[in-house]
C-alpha cells in the first residue's frame, strides 16, 4: 500500500504562460544602390580614392607628356610629386586645411619645374573641393590663387634663362583664359556641392525641430485632456465620497445614491482616459468613441447637480456646426469652469452662456455668484492655464476674474471657421 503523499505547503502557483520569443529588432531598410567603383572606394576608405588618384596622375601625366613639346620630361622628382599629392589625400577629412596647403605646395612645385600638364592637378582640386565642403572656403580659394600665381610667374615673369620650358607662343593668353575658366568651373562645382550639403543639413535640422515641436504639442494636448478629465471627475468623486461617509450611518439610502454617482462618474472618466491614451498606440489607432462636444452639456449639468451645483445653460443666437477641435475645446472650457466652481466656490448656482450671435466666433461664459472658499488651495493652478492654451491654439482668448458684485466669471472667445458639410 502506497503511503499518502503530503499536500504542498506553499500556495498553489499560477500556471506560467508560455514564454514568448524575444522580440526581433525591426529590419533595416536596404542600402541604396551604388556603382561598383563607388562601393570599392567606400570599402578602401580612406586609401581607395588616394590610390586611384595616384594611378590616374602617374599614368595620365606620363601619356600626356609624350604630346607636349617644350615641357620638361618627367623624372624621379616629378614622379615623386605626382605620388605625394594623392598620399596627402588620406588625411583630407581629418585635416582639410593642411591637405589643401600641402597639395598646393606640391602642385606649385610641379608647375614651377615645368613638368607636363595633364591630370597632375586632380589631387589638388579634390583637396580644395573637400575643404570647401567642410567649411574651409578661404583656405581652398587661397590655395587656388597661390598655385595660379606661381603658374603665371613661371610663364610670364621669370627670365627665359631660368625657365625649363620653351617661351610661350602668341596664343598663350587664350590658353591662360581657358585654364582660368576651367579652374573657376571646378571651384564653382565645389561651391555648389557645399551649398547642397548645407541645404540638406538645414532641411534635416528643420524637420527634426518640427517633429520635436509636434511631439511637444501632442504631449501638452494629452496633458490638458487628462487634466480636464481627471480634475472634473475626481472632484465629483471626492465630494460624493464625503457625502456617502457622512450619510452612511444615518441615511444609508442617500449614501447609496452617492456611491452610484461615484461609480458612474469613475466609469465615464475611465472611458475618456482610455480614449485619450489610445492615441499612444500608434498613428493608425482609431479612437473608441466620438470626442465630447457641446452636445454633452446636459451630462455636465447633470453631474454638477449631483454634487449640489445647479448649472443653467443659456444660448443666444442660433447654434451652428463647429469643427471637432473647437467643439471639444468649448466643452472642456465649460467643464473646467464648472469644476472650479465646485472646488473653489461656495455657490450652489452657476450660469453657462453660449453666445452664437457673432458669425465668426463663439463666446462662452461661465459665471457663479460666489463667494469663494477661503483657504482652499485645491488644485495645481494649471486649469486656467490649460484653458488659455486650448483657446490660443485656435486664435481665441480667455478672460477670467472676479465680478464687481461678487462671484467669478470665465469668458472664452473662440473663432469658428465654416465647417464644410458632407
Secondary structure by P-SEA (a helix, b strand, c coil): cccccccccccccccccccccccccccccccccccaaaaaaaaaccaaaaaaaaaaaaaaaaaaaaaccccccccaaaaaaaaaaaaacccccccaaaaaaaaaaaaaaaaaacccccccaaaaaaaaaaaaaacaaaaaaaaaaaaaaaaaaaccccccccccccccccaaaaaaaaaaaaaaaaaaaaaaaaaaaaaaaaaaaaaaaaaaaaaaaaaaaaaaaaaaaaaaaaaaaaaaaaaaaaaccccaaaaaaaaaaaaaaaaaaaaaaaaaaccccccccccccccccccaaaaaaaaaaaaccbbbbbbccbbbbbcaaaaaaaaaaaaaaaaaaaccccccbbbbbbbcccccbbbbbbbbcccccccccccccaaaaaaaaaaaaacbbbbbbbcccbbbbbbbbbbbcccccc
